[in-house]
Amino acid sequence: MRIIVSNSSSEPIYEQIASQIKGMIIKGELEEGDALPSIRGLAKDLQISVITTKRAYEELEKEGFIETMQGKGSFVAMQNKELMKEKKLKVIEEKLTEVVAESRLLGLEYKEVKEMLKILFEEE
């Protein structure tokens, strides 16, 4: 599992970790039952505090992405298919909201953005 943390990001490190793991689960790179690195192991790999890693795992557990079993570790939780679809749609909606805002700033019309999206969607 490859996680990259940036000290120059305005996002706290625990959120960077949690969002990257969430992304891997949503994309299917991590599947139900997959083991996550131990809190200590991940902290050592990323050269960060164990407390920071623990907080990231707690956030993921609170949101239902992982479950932790005392003495066994943390694993990707069973995902509700409908809920997972909603989470995927939310990711796309957030990105499209950014595109719409940027398009308005640049003075692009809906037709132009729609055409770009159509071309990009049809590319392989």
Sequence and secondary structure as in RCSB ss.txt:
>XXXX:A:sequence
MRIIVSNSSSEPIYEQIASQIKGMIIKGELEEGDALPSIRGLAKDLQISVITTKRAYEELEKEGFIETMQGKGSF
VAMQNKELMKEKKLKVIEEKLTEVVAESRLLGLEYKEVKEMLKILFEEE
>XXXX:A:secstr
      TTSSS HHHHHHHHHHHHHHTTSS TT B   HHHHHHHHT  HHHHHHHHHHHHHTTSEEEETTTEEE
E    HHHHHHHHHHHHHHHHHHHHHHHHHHT  HHHHHHHHHHHHH  
